[in-house]
């Protein structure tokens, strides 16, 4: 079975599909879906970042202690 997939521009709410000469079939299935090329919504990203979990002072200090411990840790050779 031969299939075609194309990205096309819509002009006046229409598209025209030219089939190759070797295309066989009397009936075809056509699925049209818009390509969403919009940039991410900055407000949604800002809301996500502002609502993200945060460390309190004790948690931040513990994180720093663990990071310091990991940086000082030496791996023994096998």
Secondary structure, DSSP 8 states (H G I E B T S, - for coil): ----------BTTB------TT---S---------------HHHHHHHHHTS----HHHHHHHHHHHHHHHH------
